[in-house]
Amino acid sequence: VSLTLSTNNSRPGDAVDIKVKAAKGSCVCVSTVDKSVYLLRNGFQLTPGQIFQELSEFDVSDVYGTGKDEGHFWWPGMGSQRRRRSSLFPWHWDITKDARFAFTETGLIVMTDIVSLNHRQSGGMYTDEAVPAFQPHTGTLVGSSYTRMATRTEKRKRTFFPETWVWHCFNVSDVTGEEQLHVEVPDSITTWITEAIGISSEKGLGVAGQAHLKAFKPFFIDFTLPYHVIRGEQVKIPLTVYNYLPVGVEVHVKITIPKGIKFVGYPGKQYLIRKLCVASGETKPTSAVFAFTDLGQANISARALAFAGMSCFPEGNTFKNKHADDAYLEKKVPAGSDFVRRSLMVEPEGLAREYTYSVFFCPNEKIQISTPNKFEYQYVQKPQRMTHFDLTVKAHNDAHIALSSGPHDMAEMIEIVIGGQQNSRTWISTSKMGDPVSSASTSSVLSWDEFRAFWISWKNGVIQ
């Protein structure tokens, strides 16, 4: 698998094409990540070297290593001892094995006069046919210099700053073996690193070489934000102006805040204006102190206009580019501009605390009784303040359960019979041996060979 970009240098908001080539019909996953993520922790990328290292750990033969004189495994044109790997793609020769190799490697002895095990298959592992999926694709990163500066103010607002830009999987065309992604460059001033991994049922696994895209503009501004702020605290947030124009500029910066944020020292104002002089190729910081009153995401915006004029540099502006436009000498025409809006989280003040509340309750009571194999009730007293209960009955003969207000036979007691009338019916009656209130046919619900369990529940006078 390989990938190429339509350009290696772009501006935020530009359209870029990512072209992917792979084995026809293979599945390819493409990722594009901010280079700053790689600077935080390196070594997590999947490389062809890691893949071959994994494959070598699964090898069960000696040095790939059985001798050439063994009939089931040989290296065409080479001795029985292969050289150590000294490059990233060392397997440029052919590897062949016959069917008997699979059995002998597992320790099996095959005796047959029907099936021939000497069929040899070439190109089984790392042949020239499979290697292209792993071939590195190198390209020259050509940095284009800005021959002239923009003659009009850019209208784009930079508000989208992801760490992961592209994370997409797709199937390559079965006809051309190519696929193209049309994407828009985010607003970050950074270098984007694009990688691709492909897998094919015929070619196997492939890893493409990295492709770099530099997103840059000659004049821009950026906030340096904390991870989060606390509601009510005052925070000084720097704003840096970057001038890579071929001329020094006078910069006018307007910082705007929404409701829920205040400028410290400027009550009631919703924006501040800063004026800076920034020479060519230099950066200059400014700052503002904010107070945050609302929780959640808070947005801070800044717009900067850069004018090439004589007020900041009385000795005169010297253009580094002899072909720069005359518009830079006119203060009314901005030599550069930028708009950025960043967000930060406002969290509540105070310290996290844990509270424990004690609650007293009566746990479920579990009472187990066994009755003799004769018609005799065993009374169990109901716990006090119990509004409902569940009980389970295990029986292999007809079971009689009585619900009574006292530990003796009473006229108002309720009797539940399971498997009565010779294991043919189950019913509920209002007194001992009384007429059934509810009855159902339950033929063979009980068994003399095993105990069977039945659940009975009572809640709000309803028996189930």
C-alpha positions in Angstrom: 0.0 0.0 0.0 1.2 3.5 -0.7 -0.2 7.0 -0.4 0.6 10.4 -1.9 -0.7 13.9 -1.2 -1.7 16.4 -3.8 0.6 18.9 -2.1 3.1 18.9 0.8 2.5 22.6 1.7 -0.8 24.2 2.2 -2.7 26.8 4.2 -5.5 26.2 6.7 -8.8 25.6 4.9 -7.2 24.4 1.6 -8.5 21.3 -0.1 -6.1 18.4 -0.3 -6.4 15.0 -2.0 -5.0 11.9 -0.4 -4.4 9.2 -3.0 -4.1 5.6 -1.9 -2.8 2.7 -4.0 -3.1 -0.8 -2.8 -3.9 -4.3 -3.9 -7.3 -4.5 -5.6 -10.2 -5.0 -3.2 -8.0 -4.7 -0.1 -9.1 -2.8 3.0 -7.1 0.3 3.8 -7.1 2.5 6.9 -5.7 6.0 6.8 -4.9 8.3 9.7 -3.6 11.9 9.8 -2.4 13.1 13.1 -0.8 16.4 14.4 2.9 16.0 14.6 2.8 17.3 18.2 1.2 14.0 19.2 4.3 12.2 17.9 6.5 14.5 19.9 4.7 13.6 23.2 5.4 9.9 22.8 7.2 8.2 19.9 7.4 4.6 18.9 3.8 3.7 18.7 3.6 3.7 14.9 3.4 0.3 13.1 6.3 -0.2 10.8 7.3 -3.0 8.4 10.2 -3.8 10.7 7.8 -4.5 13.6 5.7 -6.8 11.3 8.7 -8.8 10.2 9.9 -9.1 13.8 6.5 -10.5 14.8 6.6 -13.0 11.9 10.1 -14.2 12.9 8.8 -14.9 16.4 6.2 -17.3 14.9 8.8 -19.2 12.9 9.2 -22.7 14.2 12.0 -23.9 12.0 15.8 -23.5 12.5 17.1 -20.3 10.8 14.2 -20.7 8.6 16.8 -23.1 9.1 16.3 -26.6 8.1 19.0 -27.7 5.8 18.8 -27.7 2.1 19.3 -31.5 2.0 16.0 -32.1 3.7 13.6 -32.7 0.8 10.6 -30.8 2.1 12.3 -27.4 2.5 15.0 -25.6 0.5 16.3 -22.3 -0.7 16.6 -22.2 -4.5 20.0 -21.0 -5.5 21.3 -20.6 -1.9 23.0 -22.7 0.8 21.3 -24.2 3.8 22.3 -21.3 6.0 20.7 -17.9 5.3 22.3 -14.7 6.2 21.1 -12.5 9.0 18.6 -9.8 8.2 20.6 -6.6 7.5 18.0 -4.5 5.8 14.3 -3.7 6.1 13.2 -5.8 3.2 15.7 -8.8 3.0 13.4 -11.4 1.6 13.9 -10.9 -2.1 14.5 -14.6 -2.8 11.9 -17.4 -3.3 10.8 -19.8 -0.6 9.2 -23.1 -1.4 7.8 -25.9 0.8 5.9 -29.0 0.1 2.8 -30.5 1.8 4.8 -32.8 4.1 6.4 -29.8 5.8 3.1 -29.0 7.6 2.9 -32.5 9.1 6.6 -32.9 10.1 6.7 -29.5 11.8 3.9 -30.6 14.1 5.6 -34.0 14.9 3.2 -36.1 12.9 4.2 -39.2 10.9 2.2 -39.8 7.8 2.0 -43.2 6.1 -0.1 -43.3 2.9 0.0 -44.6 -0.6 -2.8 -42.5 -1.9 -2.0 -38.9 -1.3 1.2 -37.4 -2.7 2.8 -35.0 -0.2 5.6 -33.8 -2.5 3.6 -31.1 -4.2 5.7 -28.0 -4.0 4.3 -24.5 -3.8 6.4 -21.5 -4.7 6.0 -18.0 -3.6 4.5 -19.0 -0.3 5.9 -16.3 2.0 8.0 -13.4 1.1 8.2 -13.5 -2.7 8.6 -10.7 -5.1 4.9 -10.9 -5.7 4.1 -10.1 -2.0 6.8 -7.6 -1.3 5.3 -4.6 -3.1 2.7 -4.3 -0.4 5.6 -3.4 1.9 7.7 -1.3 -0.4 8.5 2.1 1.1 7.4 5.1 -1.0 9.6 8.1 -0.6 8.9 11.5 -1.8 10.8 14.8 -1.7 9.3 17.4 0.5 9.7 20.6 -1.5 9.2 23.7 0.6 7.7 26.4 -1.5 8.7 29.9 -0.6 6.1 32.6 -0.5 7.1 34.8 -3.4 4.6 37.4 -2.5 2.2 38.2 0.3 -1.5 38.4 0.1 -2.8 41.7 -1.2 -6.2 41.4 0.6 -7.4 40.5 4.0 -8.0 36.8 4.5 -11.6 36.1 5.5 -11.2 32.6 7.1 -11.7 32.2 10.8 -9.5 29.5 12.4 -11.7 27.6 14.9 -11.0 23.9 14.2 -7.8 22.5 15.9 -8.0 18.7 16.1 -5.2 16.4 17.2 -6.5 13.6 14.9 -7.6 15.0 11.5 -8.3 11.8 9.4 -9.3 8.4 10.8 -11.0 6.5 8.0 -11.1 2.9 6.7 -12.4 1.9 3.2 -12.2 -0.7 0.5 -10.0 0.0 -2.5 -11.5 -0.3 -5.9 -11.5 -3.8 -7.4 -10.8 -2.4 -10.8 -8.1 0.3 -10.4 -6.7 -0.5 -6.9 -6.8 3.1 -6.1 -8.9 5.4 -3.9 -8.9 9.1 -3.3 -10.0 11.2 -0.3 -10.9 14.8 -0.6 -10.3 16.6 2.7 -10.0 20.1 4.0 -7.0 21.2 6.0 -7.8 22.1 9.6 -6.9 25.4 11.1 -3.8 24.3 13.1 -0.4 25.7 12.1 1.5 22.5 12.2 2.8 19.5 10.2 0.3 16.7 9.6 1.6 13.1 9.4 -0.4 10.7 7.3 -0.1 6.9 7.5 -1.9 4.0 5.9 -2.2 0.3 6.6 -3.7 -2.1 4.1 -4.7 -5.8 4.3 -5.5 -8.0 1.4 -6.5 -11.7 1.2 -4.0 -12.2 -1.6 -1.1 -9.8 -0.8 -1.3 -9.8 3.0 -0.5 -6.8 5.2 1.1 -3.6 3.9 2.3 -0.5 5.6 2.8 2.7 3.7 5.5 5.2 4.3 4.6 8.5 6.1 3.4 11.5 4.1 3.9 15.0 5.6 1.7 18.0 5.0 2.9 21.4 6.3 0.0 23.7 7.1 1.4 27.2 7.3 0.6 30.9 6.7 3.2 33.7 6.8 1.3 35.7 9.4 -0.8 34.3 12.3 -1.6 34.6 16.0 -2.2 32.0 18.6 -3.3 31.8 22.3 -1.4 29.8 24.9 -4.2 28.3 26.9 -4.2 26.4 30.2 -5.8 22.9 30.3 -8.7 24.4 32.4 -9.5 27.3 34.6 -11.5 27.7 37.9 -14.6 29.7 38.0 -13.9 33.1 39.7 -10.1 33.0 39.3 -8.2 35.6 37.3 -6.0 34.1 34.6 -3.4 35.8 32.4 -3.5 34.3 28.9 -0.7 35.1 26.4 -1.3 35.8 22.8 1.6 35.5 20.4 2.0 37.2 17.0 4.0 35.4 14.4 5.4 37.4 11.5 7.1 35.5 8.7 6.3 38.1 6.1 9.3 39.6 4.3 8.6 43.0 5.9 8.1 44.3 9.4 4.5 45.1 10.2 2.4 47.1 12.6 -0.1 44.7 14.1 -3.5 45.7 15.5 -5.0 42.9 17.6 -8.6 42.9 18.8 -9.4 40.4 21.6 -13.1 39.6 22.0 -14.9 37.8 24.8 -18.5 36.5 25.2 -20.8 36.7 28.2 -19.5 34.9 31.2 -15.9 36.2 30.8 -14.6 39.6 31.9 -11.5 41.6 31.3 -9.7 42.4 34.6 -9.2 46.1 34.9 -11.6 46.9 32.1 -15.1 46.6 33.6 -17.9 46.3 31.1 -15.7 46.0 28.0 -16.3 43.1 25.6 -13.1 43.6 23.6 -9.6 45.0 23.9 -7.2 46.3 21.2 -3.5 45.9 21.3 -0.9 47.5 19.0 2.5 45.8 18.4 5.4 46.3 16.0 6.8 43.0 14.8 9.9 42.7 12.6 10.1 40.3 9.7 10.9 36.7 10.9 10.1 37.5 14.6 7.4 36.8 17.1 6.1 39.1 19.8 3.8 38.2 22.7 1.0 40.2 24.3 -1.5 39.2 26.9 -4.8 39.9 28.7 -6.1 39.0 32.2 -9.5 37.3 32.2 -12.0 36.4 34.9 -14.4 33.5 34.3 -17.9 33.5 35.8 -19.8 30.7 33.9 -19.1 27.0 33.9 -18.5 25.0 30.8 -16.7 25.8 27.5 -15.5 29.4 27.2 -14.5 30.8 23.8 -11.9 33.6 23.4 -11.5 35.2 20.0 -8.8 37.4 18.5 -8.4 39.2 15.1 -5.1 40.6 13.9 -4.4 42.9 11.0 -0.8 43.5 9.9 0.1 46.7 8.1 3.4 47.4 6.4 4.3 51.0 7.2 6.9 53.5 8.4 5.5 54.2 11.9 7.0 51.1 13.5 10.3 51.2 11.7 11.4 54.9 11.0 14.7 53.7 9.5 12.6 52.2 6.7 11.3 48.8 5.8 13.7 46.7 3.8 12.0 44.0 1.8 13.7 40.6 1.8 11.9 39.8 -1.4 12.7 42.2 -4.2 9.5 41.3 -6.1 7.1 42.0 -3.2 4.0 43.9 -4.1 3.8 47.6 -3.8 0.7 47.1 -1.7 2.9 46.5 1.4 3.9 50.1 1.3 0.3 51.2 1.7 -0.8 51.1 5.2 -4.5 50.9 4.3 -4.0 47.5 2.7 -3.3 44.8 5.2 -0.2 42.8 4.5 -1.6 39.9 6.5 -4.5 39.0 8.8 -5.6 36.2 11.0 -8.7 35.3 13.1 -8.5 32.6 15.8 -11.1 31.3 18.3 -10.0 28.9 21.0 -12.0 27.2 23.8 -11.1 26.2 27.3 -13.0 24.5 30.1 -14.2 26.4 33.2 -14.6 24.1 36.1 -16.2 24.8 39.5 -14.2 26.1 42.4 -13.7 24.2 45.7 -12.3 20.8 46.6 -13.8 17.5 45.8 -15.3 15.9 48.8 -17.0 12.6 49.5 -20.0 12.2 51.9 -21.2 9.0 53.5 -24.8 8.6 54.6 -25.8 5.7 56.9 -29.1 4.0 56.3 -30.4 1.3 58.6 -32.5 -1.5 57.0 -33.5 -5.1 57.7 -31.9 -7.6 55.3 -33.9 -10.3 53.7 -34.4 -13.2 56.1 -33.8 -16.7 54.8 -35.5 -19.5 56.8 -35.2 -23.1 55.8 -37.5 -25.9 57.3 -38.1 -29.5 56.4 -41.4 -31.2 56.9 -42.0 -34.9 57.6 -43.4 -37.1 55.0 -47.0 -36.8 56.3 -49.8 -34.3 56.4 -48.5 -32.0 59.1 -48.0 -28.2 59.1 -44.8 -26.6 60.3 -45.5 -23.0 61.2 -43.0 -20.2 60.7 -43.6 -16.7 62.2 -43.6 -13.8 59.7 -41.1 -11.1 60.6 -42.6 -7.8 61.8 -43.1 -4.8 59.5 -42.8 -7.0 56.4 -45.0 -5.8 53.6 -44.4 -8.6 51.2 -42.4 -11.8 51.0 -41.2 -14.5 48.6 -40.7 -18.2 49.4 -39.5 -21.2 47.5 -40.9 -24.7 48.0 -39.0 -27.8 47.0 -41.1 -30.9 46.9 -41.5 -34.3 45.2 -44.9 -35.1 46.9 -48.0 -32.9 47.1 -47.1 -29.7 49.0 -49.5 -27.8 51.3 -48.6 -24.2 52.3 -50.8 -22.2 54.8 -50.8 -18.4 55.3 -52.2 -17.7 58.8 -52.1 -15.0 61.4 -51.4 -17.5 64.1 -49.4 -20.7 64.6 -52.5 -22.9 64.4 -55.3 -23.9 62.1 -57.7 -20.9 61.6 -60.8 -20.4 59.6 -59.4 -17.3 57.8 -56.1 -19.0 56.8 -55.2 -19.4 53.2 -53.9 -22.7 51.9 -51.9 -23.3 48.8 -51.7 -26.8 47.4 -49.2 -27.8 44.8 -49.6 -31.1 43.0 -52.8 -32.1 44.8 -55.3 -34.7 43.7 -52.6 -37.2 42.8 -50.3 -34.7 41.1 -53.0 -33.4 38.8 -54.1 -29.9 40.1 -52.8 -26.9 42.0 -55.1 -24.5 43.8 -55.6 -21.8 46.5 -58.3 -22.1 49.1 -59.5 -19.8 51.9 -59.3 -22.4 54.7 -57.8 -25.7 55.4 -59.3 -28.3 53.1 -61.7 -25.6 51.9 -63.1 -24.9 48.4 -60.6 -23.6 45.9 -60.7 -19.9 45.1 -58.3 -20.4 42.2 -57.4 -23.7 40.5 -55.4 -24.9 37.6 -54.6 -28.2 36.0 -50.9 -29.1 36.6 -50.6 -32.7 35.5 -47.2 -34.3 36.6 -46.0 -31.0 38.1 -44.2 -33.0 40.8 -41.9 -36.0 40.5 -41.1 -38.8 42.9 -37.6 -39.0 41.4 -36.5 -35.5 42.2 -37.2 -32.4 44.2 -38.7 -29.6 42.2 -38.7 -25.9 43.2 -41.7 -23.5 43.1 -41.8 -19.8 44.0 -44.7 -18.3 45.9 -45.0 -14.5 46.5 -47.4 -12.5 48.6 -47.7 -8.7 48.2 -50.6 -6.4 49.1 -52.9 -9.4 49.6 -52.2 -10.9 46.2 -50.7 -14.4 46.0 -48.8 -15.6 43.0 
